[in-house]
Amino acid sequence: MRERYTIGVTLDAMSARQNADEVHAMDSQYSRLIQISLTDLFIHPRAIVACQFERDLILQCDVTAVKPDPQSSVQNEHPVVVSAGMDYLVVSGWAELFDAHREGRKHIFVVCLSSIHDGEVEYLALRYVYKRFTNQLDDSTYGAQLAAFLQMCFNSVLDRISTVKQKTPIGTAKEISSINTKRIHRQIENRMEKLRLIIEGQSHE
Amino acid sequence: MNKDLTKTPGNGLKKSYGAKHALRNKKRLQASPHRLTHATYEKICDFCLSDLSNPTKALIMVMMITGRQVEHILSESVSYEVLPSGVGKLGATWRFTSPSSSIFTTLGKLKVSENPFITIPPVLATLLLYIRAARLELSDWESLIKDLLSGFRGPTGQLVTMNSLQRVIDFEYRAIGMPRLYKDFIANRRKSENMQSYYVAFRESELRQHYLNFMGIFIPDVEVAACAAEYFSDDLLFGSHRALDKSGVQALFQVIIRALQRAIHEGDSVRVHNYYQTYVVTYLQLATMHRPMKNVLRTIKHFHKDFSQVEIEDKSENSTRLVPLCESGRQVLAQYINYLKACRNRLRFINHAKYQAVCDMLSGTSNLFRIQTDSGFLDDFSQSSWGFDDPIFHKINWHRNTTATQLFQAGADSDAIEAFMGHRQDLDSPTSLFSTATYEQLIEIADRIDTFFKDFQIPTVQLPTVYLRKY
């Protein structure tokens, strides 16, 4: 069953969410934010290699730790699609698509381009994967940073956003990232030491 | 007797009910009034052994201790020789074929003798040699035996016929704890009578031990001891030529696992699917003694009770059976189901046709095991250029032979193995009022299969996380 709700977001409105280079790649064509059924969405054939590569990456954390929120109509990201007859082909931003499927949502908001050259698709898809790599956290302090975040929301929204909660933020970090507790403690100490050195350096000045 | 009934001329009733009579005779229990009594045995033995200058009496004794028809004792196609110790070696008509394929021929198999035999005690062995050398017509021998037995009665007046002599073993094998397979082999019954005979390789030493126990009912201990003293080989096996040994089973799994590892290394998800599936199917075929076929194990709906039971339809309706799945088999299957779920999620937005096919596999609307191609899934487990094309993966019935042999040699109840394999005996039919088989016996077999898998160190495959992830 095809369902489409045009929200009427133009390129200008969308640009707040999309990277400026990506907008340039769209060649300033008309784009809309629409809501469509998941059954109408497929990965663009030219984006499949990049998509499969990205899906096969081994993640540090259990992504199912993020609690689904089927009531919310607000998405953090919007897949970029292009219309192809009755279907829509996803060219980038597919992470939200797979999350929606996993969470059992029936519809999703996507940014729909009016048209795109086939040659551009591969570029956009690979660029999306590359960006995900470059956004990764520092490997040596990952556990400490995760624990710090969990500490930040441990007594507030953690119950709403996470399916996992242990007695302590460090225990929770260990559970979802599989990083050894000792290692997390060591990372925290190292992090504190760095901060202390920075503060001391500042005070000398 | 059965043959006689069907061939009786001028008796239409007997002819038309011949098959039913044959079935009834087959079902007769040890308590049957047609069974000769021990007193009658003693009288026959005294009668025959007291005067062995009469070859007909020697032939009667051979019939009784082997349960064979005269035809099978005297046939030229059945080998016979007398060893220097005086013990005779009487061959059998059981022949087993050896399949060949480029992989199967290289695998380690149980070394099975091409010429299976039973021993004949010295007191009868040389006489039998003369009888066979005499080359009288079969009908002449039969007439001589009938004439000799015509006036013979047991102490209680029991009539002794050629048929009752041949059937002595049918009544006595249970009493001495002899597996039915050995009885069938000693009496040279048709292999198809109790189909298990096709699948099992059995030790000559164990066969002989049971046979000597049976022979001991009729002949003096010194004769039994002479047969027992004859040494052939501890490893001498008769029966199936398709049973793999430990190294053979391990080597075969290594072939699959190496191909799977290559496919994983190359990131070829189509081949990963096919090789992994071949591993699972091979494992489950060994665990359930399923025959090789295209729609092997059928759909997910054929598994019941949290995958602890599987309904097998691998041949005709007669062999349809519900058998327990051993613990290790359940684990392998559970991982395969998880893999399919992950595969479904991977394909969700990439290939709708494949996604739908995996959904069908998981919902039970199509076969659970289907070969994948670049464009989709085949309907079944037809091995092709996308998988393994060697007959060992889709044609050669080595699974049943290997598992049945290991279970039998480990001392599992042969009737329970038979029921597990779908070879339903008239008395063991689960729906029969007089059934002696229980489901607990099959569970015991499944437990023994787990032990066999441990002994053989059958490798388990753990796919990389990427093929099992839930998102």
Interface residues (C-beta under 8 A of the other chain):
Chain A: L41 F42 I43 I48 C51 Q52 R55 D56 I58 V63 T64 V90 W94 L97 F98 D99 H101 R102
Chain B: G267 S269 N345 R346 R348 F349 I350 H352 T465 V466 K470 Y471
